[in-house]
Structure formats: C-alpha cells, structure tokens
Amino acid sequence: MLLVGGLVGSALLLFGARVLVTGRAPALIGRSFRCDRDAGGYHFLFGAALVIFVVGARLPGEASGTITALLSIALVATAVVRFRPRARRTSDD
C-alpha cells in the first residue's frame, strides 16, 4: 500500500511541477481553478504531502511518523486554503 501511495504522490508532484514550470494546465483541470498556477500549486503540494507521509511511515524512530504526518497535514492545509478549486456554480445562481 505504501508503494501505491508513493507512486500516486510522485505522479501528483510531477504533474504539479510540470504545470508550474510550463504555466499551462489541461483544460479540464484548469477550469476548476482561478489560474493555471493555482492548479499546479495545488497538485504539487498534495503530491509532496503524500510522498512525505509515505516516506515518514518507513523512517525508523517513534517521532518520525508523527512529525512527517504533521508536516503533510500542514502542506495539505496550505493547498486547500491558498490554491483551492473554485466553487461550482449551480443553475440557480
């Protein structure tokens, strides 16, 4: 399971980095964010959080898992607050 988590995290990290470097996100993803840079930052931070969480689960020591879990939560919170996707508008708006 850790291998799958690491692969998914790496894919998100690389996708986010590619969007940040090129400045272009796929249309389907780009429409959900205010700008392509927000889409890249969101995916990059989520991927980094997942990779850090998985690596922390494999590190020796009692505190390493807790510290990496807290760091992962901080990255996800930053992604959600700073780069959150736009709310979808309903037909009633």
N, CA, C and O atoms as a GROMACS GRO file, in nm:
protein
  372
    1MET      N    1   0.081  -0.119   0.000
    1MET     CA    2   0.000   0.000   0.000
    1MET      C    3   0.086   0.126   0.000
    1MET      O    4   0.051   0.227  -0.062
    2LEU      N    5   0.199   0.120   0.069
    2LEU     CA    6   0.289   0.234   0.071
    2LEU      C    7   0.344   0.262  -0.069
    2LEU      O    8   0.365   0.377  -0.107
    3LEU      N    9   0.368   0.155  -0.144
    3LEU     CA   10   0.419   0.172  -0.280
    3LEU      C   11   0.318   0.247  -0.367
    3LEU      O   12   0.354   0.337  -0.442
    4VAL      N   13   0.192   0.210  -0.355
    4VAL     CA   14   0.087   0.277  -0.433
    4VAL      C   15   0.076   0.424  -0.391
    4VAL      O   16   0.064   0.512  -0.476
    5GLY      N   17   0.080   0.450  -0.260
    5GLY     CA   18   0.075   0.587  -0.212
    5GLY      C   19   0.193   0.669  -0.261
    5GLY      O   20   0.178   0.786  -0.298
    6GLY      N   21   0.311   0.607  -0.261
    6GLY     CA   22   0.430   0.676  -0.311
    6GLY      C   23   0.421   0.707  -0.460
    6GLY      O   24   0.462   0.814  -0.504
    7LEU      N   25   0.368   0.613  -0.536
    7LEU     CA   26   0.353   0.634  -0.681
    7LEU      C   27   0.250   0.743  -0.711
    7LEU      O   28   0.273   0.827  -0.798
    8VAL      N   29   0.139   0.740  -0.642
    8VAL     CA   30   0.036   0.843  -0.663
    8VAL      C   31   0.090   0.980  -0.622
    8VAL      O   32   0.071   1.079  -0.693
    9GLY      N   33   0.157   0.986  -0.508
    9GLY     CA   34   0.215   1.110  -0.463
    9GLY      C   35   0.319   1.164  -0.560
    9GLY      O   36   0.323   1.283  -0.589
   10SER      N   37   0.402   1.075  -0.612
   10SER     CA   38   0.504   1.116  -0.709
   10SER      C   39   0.440   1.167  -0.838
   10SER      O   40   0.487   1.265  -0.896
   11ALA      N   41   0.334   1.100  -0.881
   11ALA     CA   42   0.264   1.144  -1.003
   11ALA      C   43   0.204   1.283  -0.984
   11ALA      O   44   0.214   1.369  -1.072
   12LEU      N   45   0.140   1.306  -0.868
   12LEU     CA   46   0.083   1.438  -0.841
   12LEU      C   47   0.192   1.545  -0.831
   12LEU      O   48   0.176   1.656  -0.881
   13LEU      N   49   0.301   1.510  -0.765
   13LEU     CA   50   0.413   1.603  -0.750
   13LEU      C   51   0.470   1.642  -0.886
   13LEU      O   52   0.493   1.760  -0.913
   14LEU      N   53   0.493   1.544  -0.971
   14LEU     CA   54   0.548   1.571  -1.104
   14LEU      C   55   0.449   1.648  -1.192
   14LEU      O   56   0.489   1.738  -1.266
   15PHE      N   57   0.322   1.613  -1.184
   15PHE     CA   58   0.221   1.686  -1.260
   15PHE      C   59   0.215   1.832  -1.217
   15PHE      O   60   0.213   1.923  -1.300
   16GLY      N   61   0.212   1.854  -1.085
   16GLY     CA   62   0.209   1.991  -1.034
   16GLY      C   63   0.333   2.070  -1.075
   16GLY      O   64   0.323   2.187  -1.110
   17ALA      N   65   0.449   2.006  -1.070
   17ALA     CA   66   0.573   2.072  -1.110
   17ALA      C   67   0.570   2.107  -1.258
   17ALA      O   68   0.614   2.215  -1.297
   18ARG      N   69   0.517   2.017  -1.340
   18ARG     CA   70   0.508   2.044  -1.484
   18ARG      C   71   0.417   2.162  -1.513
   18ARG      O   72   0.448   2.246  -1.597
   19VAL      N   73   0.304   2.168  -1.443
   19VAL     CA   74   0.212   2.280  -1.462
   19VAL      C   75   0.277   2.410  -1.416
   19VAL      O   76   0.263   2.513  -1.483
   20LEU      N   77   0.347   2.407  -1.305
   20LEU     CA   78   0.413   2.529  -1.256
   20LEU      C   79   0.523   2.576  -1.351
   20LEU      O   80   0.540   2.696  -1.371
   21VAL      N   81   0.598   2.481  -1.408
   21VAL     CA   82   0.708   2.518  -1.498
   21VAL      C   83   0.656   2.568  -1.632
   21VAL      O   84   0.704   2.670  -1.683
   22THR      N   85   0.559   2.498  -1.688
   22THR     CA   86   0.509   2.536  -1.820
   22THR      C   87   0.406   2.649  -1.812
   22THR      O   88   0.389   2.724  -1.908
   23GLY      N   89   0.338   2.659  -1.699
   23GLY     CA   90   0.235   2.761  -1.686
   23GLY      C   91   0.105   2.723  -1.753
   23GLY      O   92   0.016   2.807  -1.769
   24ARG      N   93   0.092   2.597  -1.794
   24ARG     CA   94  -0.030   2.551  -1.863
   24ARG      C   95  -0.080   2.423  -1.797
   24ARG      O   96  -0.004   2.329  -1.776
   25ALA      N   97  -0.209   2.423  -1.766
   25ALA     CA   98  -0.274   2.304  -1.712
   25ALA      C   99  -0.372   2.252  -1.816
   25ALA      O  100  -0.422   2.329  -1.898
   26PRO      N  101  -0.400   2.121  -1.814
   26PRO     CA  102  -0.504   2.070  -1.904
   26PRO      C  103  -0.635   2.145  -1.881
   26PRO      O  104  -0.665   2.186  -1.769
   27ALA      N  105  -0.712   2.162  -1.987
   27ALA     CA  106  -0.834   2.243  -1.981
   27ALA      C  107  -0.931   2.194  -1.874
   27ALA      O  108  -0.990   2.275  -1.803
   28LEU      N  109  -0.946   2.064  -1.860
   28LEU     CA  110  -1.039   2.009  -1.762
   28LEU      C  111  -1.000   2.049  -1.621
   28LEU      O  112  -1.087   2.079  -1.539
   29ILE      N  113  -0.872   2.048  -1.592
   29ILE     CA  114  -0.825   2.085  -1.459
   29ILE      C  115  -0.819   2.237  -1.445
   29ILE      O  116  -0.856   2.291  -1.341
   30GLY      N  117  -0.773   2.305  -1.547
   30GLY     CA  118  -0.758   2.449  -1.543
   30GLY      C  119  -0.888   2.523  -1.518
   30GLY      O  120  -0.888   2.629  -1.455
   31ARG      N  121  -0.999   2.469  -1.566
   31ARG     CA  122  -1.129   2.534  -1.545
   31ARG      C  123  -1.171   2.535  -1.398
   31ARG      O  124  -1.251   2.619  -1.357
   32SER      N  125  -1.118   2.442  -1.320
   32SER     CA  126  -1.158   2.432  -1.180
   32SER      C  127  -1.083   2.529  -1.089
   32SER      O  128  -1.119   2.543  -0.972
   33PHE      N  129  -0.982   2.596  -1.141
   33PHE     CA  130  -0.900   2.685  -1.060
   33PHE      C  131  -0.904   2.825  -1.118
   33PHE      O  132  -0.940   2.845  -1.234
   34ARG      N  133  -0.867   2.924  -1.035
   34ARG     CA  134  -0.865   3.063  -1.082
   34ARG      C  135  -0.764   3.082  -1.193
   34ARG      O  136  -0.789   3.156  -1.289
   35CYS      N  137  -0.648   3.016  -1.181
   35CYS     CA  138  -0.546   3.024  -1.286
   35CYS      C  139  -0.467   2.893  -1.287
   35CYS      O  140  -0.478   2.812  -1.195
   36ASP      N  141  -0.389   2.874  -1.392
   36ASP     CA  142  -0.313   2.750  -1.405
   36ASP      C  143  -0.208   2.736  -1.295
   36ASP      O  144  -0.177   2.625  -1.252
   37ARG      N  145  -0.154   2.848  -1.249
   37ARG     CA  146  -0.055   2.843  -1.141
   37ARG      C  147  -0.117   2.786  -1.013
   37ARG      O  148  -0.051   2.710  -0.942
   38ASP      N  149  -0.241   2.821  -0.984
   38ASP     CA  150  -0.310   2.765  -0.868
   38ASP      C  151  -0.328   2.614  -0.882
   38ASP      O  152  -0.313   2.540  -0.785
   39ALA      N  153  -0.361   2.569  -1.002
   39ALA     CA  154  -0.377   2.425  -1.026
   39ALA      C  155  -0.245   2.353  -1.002
   39ALA      O  156  -0.242   2.246  -0.941
   40GLY      N  157  -0.135   2.409  -1.050
   40GLY     CA  158  -0.004   2.348  -1.030
   40GLY      C  159   0.036   2.344  -0.885
   40GLY      O  160   0.086   2.242  -0.836
   41GLY      N  161   0.014   2.454  -0.814
   41GLY     CA  162   0.050   2.458  -0.672
   41GLY      C  163  -0.032   2.360  -0.589
   41GLY      O  164   0.020   2.295  -0.499
   42TYR      N  165  -0.160   2.349  -0.620
   42TYR     CA  166  -0.249   2.258  -0.550
   42TYR      C  167  -0.202   2.113  -0.565
   42TYR      O  168  -0.187   2.041  -0.466
   43HIS      N  169  -0.178   2.071  -0.687
   43HIS     CA  170  -0.135   1.934  -0.712
   43HIS      C  171   0.006   1.908  -0.659
   43HIS      O  172   0.034   1.800  -0.607
   44PHE      N  173   0.095   2.006  -0.671
   44PHE     CA  174   0.231   1.991  -0.622
   44PHE      C  175   0.232   1.971  -0.470
   44PHE      O  176   0.301   1.882  -0.420
   45LEU      N  177   0.158   2.053  -0.398
   45LEU     CA  178   0.156   2.041  -0.252
   45LEU      C  179   0.089   1.911  -0.206
   45LEU      O  180   0.136   1.849  -0.111
   46PHE      N  181  -0.017   1.870  -0.272
   46PHE     CA  182  -0.079   1.743  -0.236
   46PHE      C  183   0.014   1.626  -0.263
   46PHE      O  184   0.023   1.534  -0.182
   47GLY      N  185   0.084   1.628  -0.376
   47GLY     CA  186   0.180   1.522  -0.406
   47GLY      C  187   0.295   1.520  -0.308
   47GLY      O  188   0.335   1.413  -0.263
   48ALA      N  189   0.348   1.637  -0.275
   48ALA     CA  190   0.457   1.644  -0.178
   48ALA      C  191   0.412   1.592  -0.042
   48ALA      O  192   0.486   1.520   0.024
   49ALA      N  193   0.290   1.627  -0.001
   49ALA     CA  194   0.238   1.580   0.127
   49ALA      C  195   0.226   1.428   0.130
   49ALA      O  196   0.260   1.365   0.229
   50LEU      N  197   0.178   1.371   0.022
   50LEU     CA  198   0.162   1.226   0.016
   50LEU      C  199   0.297   1.155   0.017
   50LEU      O  200   0.313   1.053   0.085
   51VAL      N  201   0.393   1.206  -0.058
   51VAL     CA  202   0.526   1.145  -0.060
   51VAL      C  203   0.591   1.155   0.079
   51VAL      O  204   0.649   1.058   0.128
   52ILE      N  205   0.582   1.271   0.142
   52ILE     CA  206   0.639   1.288   0.275
   52ILE      C  207   0.572   1.195   0.375
   52ILE      O  208   0.639   1.137   0.460
   53PHE      N  209   0.443   1.180   0.366
   53PHE     CA  210   0.370   1.091   0.456
   53PHE      C  211   0.415   0.946   0.440
   53PHE      O  212   0.437   0.876   0.539
   54VAL      N  213   0.428   0.902   0.316
   54VAL     CA  214   0.470   0.764   0.288
   54VAL      C  215   0.613   0.740   0.335
   54VAL      O  216   0.642   0.638   0.398
   55VAL      N  217   0.702   0.833   0.306
   55VAL     CA  218   0.842   0.818   0.349
   55VAL      C  219   0.849   0.819   0.501
   55VAL      O  220   0.924   0.741   0.560
   56GLY      N  221   0.772   0.905   0.565
   56GLY     CA  222   0.773   0.911   0.711
   56GLY      C  223   0.724   0.784   0.776
   56GLY      O  224   0.768   0.750   0.886
   57ALA      N  225   0.635   0.712   0.709
   57ALA     CA  226   0.586   0.586   0.763
   57ALA      C  227   0.695   0.479   0.764
   57ALA      O  228   0.688   0.383   0.841
   58ARG      N  229   0.794   0.494   0.679
   58ARG     CA  230   0.902   0.396   0.670
   58ARG      C  231   1.027   0.435   0.749
   58ARG      O  232   1.118   0.353   0.764
   59LEU      N  233   1.033   0.557   0.800
   59LEU     CA  234   1.150   0.600   0.874
   59LEU      C  235   1.152   0.537   1.013
   59LEU      O  236   1.047   0.519   1.075
   60PRO      N  237   1.272   0.504   1.062
   60PRO     CA  238   1.279   0.448   1.198
   60PRO      C  239   1.260   0.560   1.301
   60PRO      O  240   1.282   0.678   1.273
   61GLY      N  241   1.221   0.520   1.418
   61GLY     CA  242   1.203   0.617   1.526
   61GLY      C  243   1.057   0.640   1.557
   61GLY      O  244   0.971   0.627   1.470
   62GLU      N  245   1.031   0.674   1.681
   62GLU     CA  246   0.893   0.694   1.724
   62GLU      C  247   0.834   0.825   1.674
   62GLU      O  248   0.717   0.831   1.638
   63ALA      N  249   0.913   0.929   1.673
   63ALA     CA  250   0.862   1.062   1.640
   63ALA      C  251   0.860   1.090   1.490
   63ALA      O  252   0.790   1.182   1.447
   64SER      N  253   0.932   1.013   1.411
   64SER     CA  254   0.942   1.045   1.268
   64SER      C  255   0.807   1.037   1.197
   64SER      O  256   0.776   1.121   1.114
   65GLY      N  257   0.728   0.938   1.230
   65GLY     CA  258   0.595   0.925   1.168
   65GLY      C  259   0.503   1.039   1.206
   65GLY      O  260   0.429   1.091   1.122
   66THR      N  261   0.508   1.078   1.331
   66THR     CA  262   0.424   1.188   1.378
   66THR      C  263   0.465   1.320   1.316
   66THR      O  264   0.380   1.398   1.272
   67ILE      N  265   0.594   1.345   1.311
   67ILE     CA  266   0.645   1.470   1.254
   67ILE      C  267   0.611   1.480   1.106
   67ILE      O  268   0.566   1.585   1.060
   68THR      N  269   0.631   1.373   1.032
   68THR     CA  270   0.601   1.378   0.888
   68THR      C  271   0.451   1.386   0.864
   68THR      O  272   0.407   1.447   0.766
   69ALA      N  273   0.371   1.324   0.951
   69ALA     CA  274   0.225   1.335   0.936
   69ALA      C  275   0.180   1.480   0.959
   69ALA      O  276   0.096   1.530   0.885
   70LEU      N  277   0.237   1.545   1.059
   70LEU     CA  278   0.202   1.685   1.085
   70LEU      C  279   0.247   1.776   0.971
   70LEU      O  280   0.176   1.868   0.933
   71LEU      N  281   0.365   1.749   0.916
   71LEU     CA  282   0.413   1.826   0.801
   71LEU      C  283   0.322   1.805   0.680
   71LEU      O  284   0.292   1.900   0.608
   72SER      N  285   0.279   1.682   0.660
   72SER     CA  286   0.187   1.653   0.549
   72SER      C  287   0.055   1.726   0.567
   72SER      O  288   0.001   1.780   0.470
   73ILE      N  289   0.003   1.728   0.688
   73ILE     CA  290  -0.122   1.798   0.714
   73ILE      C  291  -0.106   1.947   0.688
   73ILE      O  292  -0.196   2.011   0.633
   74ALA      N  293   0.008   2.003   0.726
   74ALA     CA  294   0.033   2.145   0.701
   74ALA      C  295   0.037   2.176   0.551
   74ALA      O  296  -0.016   2.278   0.508
   75LEU      N  297   0.098   2.088   0.473
   75LEU     CA  298   0.103   2.109   0.328
   75LEU      C  299  -0.036   2.100   0.266
   75LEU      O  300  -0.071   2.180   0.180
   76VAL      N  301  -0.114   2.002   0.309
   76VAL     CA  302  -0.250   1.988   0.255
   76VAL      C  303  -0.335   2.108   0.295
   76VAL      O  304  -0.412   2.158   0.214
   77ALA      N  305  -0.321   2.153   0.418
   77ALA     CA  306  -0.397   2.271   0.462
   77ALA      C  307  -0.359   2.393   0.380
   77ALA      O  308  -0.445   2.472   0.342
   78THR      N  309  -0.232   2.409   0.351
   78THR     CA  310  -0.186   2.520   0.268
   78THR      C  311  -0.246   2.509   0.128
   78THR      O  312  -0.291   2.609   0.071
   79ALA      N  313  -0.246   2.388   0.072
   79ALA     CA  314  -0.301   2.369  -0.062
   79ALA      C  315  -0.449   2.402  -0.066
   79ALA      O  316  -0.497   2.466  -0.160
   80VAL      N  317  -0.522   2.358   0.035
   80VAL     CA  318  -0.667   2.379   0.036
   80VAL      C  319  -0.702   2.526   0.058
   80VAL      O  320  -0.794   2.579  -0.004
   81VAL      N  321  -0.627   2.592   0.146
   81VAL     CA  322  -0.659   2.732   0.176
   81VAL      C  323  -0.611   2.825   0.065
   81VAL      O  324  -0.685   2.914   0.022
   82ARG      N  325  -0.488   2.807   0.019
   82ARG     CA  326  -0.429   2.900  -0.077
   82ARG      C  327  -0.469   2.872  -0.222
   82ARG      O  328  -0.495   2.965  -0.299
   83PHE      N  329  -0.474   2.745  -0.261
   83PHE     CA  330  -0.493   2.709  -0.401
   83PHE      C  331  -0.623   2.633  -0.426
   83PHE      O  332  -0.633   2.561  -0.525
   84ARG      N  333  -0.722   2.647  -0.340
   84ARG     CA  334  -0.843   2.566  -0.351
   84ARG      C  335  -0.914   2.589  -0.486
   84ARG      O  336  -0.910   2.698  -0.542
   85PRO      N  337  -0.977   2.483  -0.535
   85PRO     CA  338  -1.053   2.499  -0.660
   85PRO      C  339  -1.172   2.592  -0.639
   85PRO      O  340  -1.220   2.609  -0.527
   86ARG      N  341  -1.217   2.651  -0.749
   86ARG     CA  342  -1.335   2.738  -0.743
   86ARG      C  343  -1.458   2.656  -0.713
   86ARG      O  344  -1.465   2.538  -0.747
   87ALA      N  345  -1.554   2.719  -0.651
   87ALA     CA  346  -1.682   2.652  -0.626
   87ALA      C  347  -1.759   2.644  -0.757
   87ALA      O  348  -1.757   2.737  -0.837
   88ARG      N  349  -1.824   2.534  -0.776
   88ARG     CA  350  -1.907   2.517  -0.896
   88ARG      C  351  -2.035   2.599  -0.879
   88ARG      O  352  -2.095   2.603  -0.772
   89ARG      N  353  -2.075   2.663  -0.985
   89ARG     CA  354  -2.199   2.741  -0.981
   89ARG      C  355  -2.314   2.652  -1.023
   89ARG      O  356  -2.305   2.575  -1.118
   90THR      N  357  -2.423   2.665  -0.949
   90THR     CA  358  -2.543   2.590  -0.986
   90THR      C  359  -2.626   2.673  -1.082
   90THR      O  360  -2.598   2.792  -1.102
   91SER      N  361  -2.726   2.613  -1.141
   91SER     CA  362  -2.810   2.684  -1.235
   91SER      C  363  -2.899   2.789  -1.166
   91SER      O  364  -2.954   2.877  -1.231
   92ASP      N  365  -2.912   2.778  -1.032
   92ASP     CA  366  -2.993   2.872  -0.957
   92ASP      C  367  -2.923   3.006  -0.935
   92ASP      O  368  -2.989   3.105  -0.906
   93ASP      N  369  -2.789   3.011  -0.948
   93ASP     CA  370  -2.713   3.134  -0.920
   93ASP      C  371  -2.725   3.236  -1.029
   93ASP      O  372  -2.667   3.344  -1.019
   0.00000   0.00000   0.00000
